[in-house]
Amino acid sequence: MQFARENGIIVRRGDPKDNVPGKAIVIPEYPAQLQVKDFDLPAIRASYVRKMAEAVGVQTATAEDIEFLAADTKSQGEEVRCILSAMGLKIVD
């Protein structure tokens, strides 16, 4: 918490719905305030793979690249291939 406060983040107790990324961390006062959020994990993985490929600026992907991204995202190589192919990257085996 000290790190957050030193960087201008408000840390307080209250309703976690009031959390604002980069601005406020609200710690629940009661267990009933805890909630579960569903995330579209395949979409998050696909976004990560696309951003990694764009950050590196590659035009082709090797089997080693696909193997790394599959392990890094805990997904199947075929899923990574599909994402990269949809981006227009050439897949080299």
HELIX and SHEET records of a PDB file:
HELIX    1   1 GLN A    2  GLU A    6  1                                   5    
HELIX    2   2 PRO A   16  ASP A   18  5                                   3    
HELIX    3   3 PRO A   31  GLN A   33  5                                   3    
HELIX    4   4 LEU A   41  VAL A   56  1                                  16    
HELIX    5   5 ALA A   63  THR A   73  1                                  11    
HELIX    6   6 GLY A   77  ALA A   86  1                                  10    
SHEET    1   A 2 ILE A  10  GLY A  14  0                                        
SHEET    2   A 2 ALA A  24  PRO A  28  1                                        
SHEET    1   B 2 THR A  60  THR A  62  0                                        
SHEET    2   B 2 LYS A  90  VAL A  92  1                                        
END                                                                             
